[in-house]
Each structure stands twice: as C-alpha cells, then as structure tokens.
C-alpha cells in the first residue's frame, strides 16, 4: 500500500521554483491536493493562474523567511506529506527556486550555509512538532552532495559524499567560490537532515527520503520572461544549445564537459511523487539521473528536429557527432531510482524536442 495516495495533501516548499512547479503539476495531475509555500503573496499570483483549473486542490501560504524559527509551523498542519525543495541555488540568472541567488551577488558563506541548513532542519522541526498527520518527507538535495571532481572515470552511488566540498570550505572559508559554498551547503544540509531524523527517531511519526537530482534541463513552467530569467541549468542549456553565439566556445572546449550527468525536470517532478508514495523509499537516499551529457549531443538533437524549430536565431552547429566520442569522467549510478521508484528517464531527443517547442511557443 502506498505511503500516501490521492487525494492526500502534500506541502511543497519553494512552490514557484523550476523543479517545484513540475512537482506540483505532477501531484495535481495524479489527484493529490497541494499546499505550496512562497515568500510573498505576489510570488504566488502566477502559480494561481497557471493551476487555476485545479481550484481548491491548490492552496498557497506565505513563508517569508525559511530560516526563521517556526517558519513552517502553520504550513505543515493538516498535510499528509512534504516535498521540501526551497533552498539556495547557485544561479546564473532568474529564479529556479524560492531562494535563488541573484547574478553578481556573492552571498557570505555563513548566509548560504545557514539558509540551506536552517531551512531544511526548520521544516523537519515543524513536522516533528505540528505534523501529526505527516507520513513521509522528501527532501530535494543535489548530486553535488554525492559527487566531486575526479581525474579518472568514476562511478558515484548513494554511498558517496562530497567531502571535498567540506574540506575546501574549511581551508578557504569566505574566499571559497560561490559554487564551492553551494556544494558544501548541500552536503551540510543533507547531513543535517539525516542527523535530525536519527536524533528524533523515537519521536517522529514520519520517515525521510532524500532525492539527489543532477543537472536539470527541460521546458520551464515557472514564471520566466526571457532566456536571461531562466534558472542556472536551464539558462546554460539555452545559451549552449539554442544560441549560436556560444557555438564557437563549445567547439573550442571540444565539448568535454565531463563532470556532470543530466535529468529532465519532469522526471524530477515524477521522482518526487514516486518517492512520496513508495514504502521502500523510506530512509533512502536516491540519485535521480538520466545519464551523462555533452553539449554536442543536445546540439545534434536540436539540428535533427523535423520540422526545424522556428526560433529568433539560427541553431548552433558545434562539431556534429563529436559529443559521443568523449567518455564520462563522473557517472552517477541511477539503478536505485529504477529499482525502488520504477523510474524510466526521458532521452536527450525528448528533452531537446520539448524544450525547443517551449522556446518556439515563447517566441525566443
């Protein structure tokens, strides 16, 4: 029997985010009710309009500061499960979650770590005190809490932790780059969540599942105005796969972005729901990843679309066929997500087709 099933109510934090919006959509389409948190009533206006057809199945509540003690106390009351997605995001532009860092703004180390850790522990503390009906909490961590840079081909599993990020933080402190701070914040927040559960295991009535998605691509349904307002990963995709001005740079780099794997944002949303429902997911850490990626693979897929997308700029060409010639240095093993959650991931061709259809519909 599922841990939760429709018409159960799920709390989704950071509801206006790139991943959160697809999580909400997946939940609503499967018959669930959703309570979403946003930082202001204004941030909720677009969400209400987008999901207007679902009426009272969606409600929004304001949580202005997720680091404030008791911030989620009221939000957790009466829900059956929580999908916690609100957290700082290393960003090149736009908003991918309710706590996105703005471009050009270097966030102090303490602030970045505090937001991630306090926001995560805060929702767990509220669930402990006021979430009597809660059965499962799914926390969205990141693959950067799992993997790290390597100099030889390496496969990472859920048993791995990015301790190099913690060491870099200890050694460099405030001088660490924003991405290093972000990676460390993800490790510390996730470790804090597991420690909280262990410390309170005799008191809590719910269990915890952590999902670790990798680089997330795919069509956006959160509020965006132009390509520069996309979240970090989606903007990278646009810049390298849809903007010909970047094609020369891609070619010079020989398309050897060998650190990351990727996943479709819709699969992340589905994975959240499956993690909420599946009994065997309780107490588990689960990588959400479709496989390795090269910009050239996506560029080739875009140029293979028939009919060709009608965009405002010609498609980049890069070096056709070169992408598949490079081996993946860091590979994330996704077999656990397939075995426990039954995940079947979208392909490079699918995500490229649907993302470019989104661009075309927006007139980009």
Secondary structure, DSSP 4 states (H G I P E B T S, - for coil): --SS-TT-EEEESSTTSHHHHHHHHHHHHTT-EEEEEESSHHHHHHHHHHTGGGGGGEEEEE-S-TTSTTTTTTTTTT-SEEEE---EE--SSS-SSTEEPPTT----HHHHHHHHHHHHHHHHHHHHHH-TT--EEEEE--GGGT----SS-EEE-TT---HHHHHHHHHHGGGS-HHHHHHHHHHHHHHHHHHHHHHTTTT-SSEEEEEEE-EEES---S--SSGGGS-HHHHHHIIIII-GGGHHHHHHTTT---S-EEEEHHHHHHHHHHHHH-GGGTT-EEEE--EE--HHHHHHHHHT-SSPP--SSPPP--STT-GGGSPPSEEE--HHHHHHH---PPPHHHHHHHHHHHHHHHT-
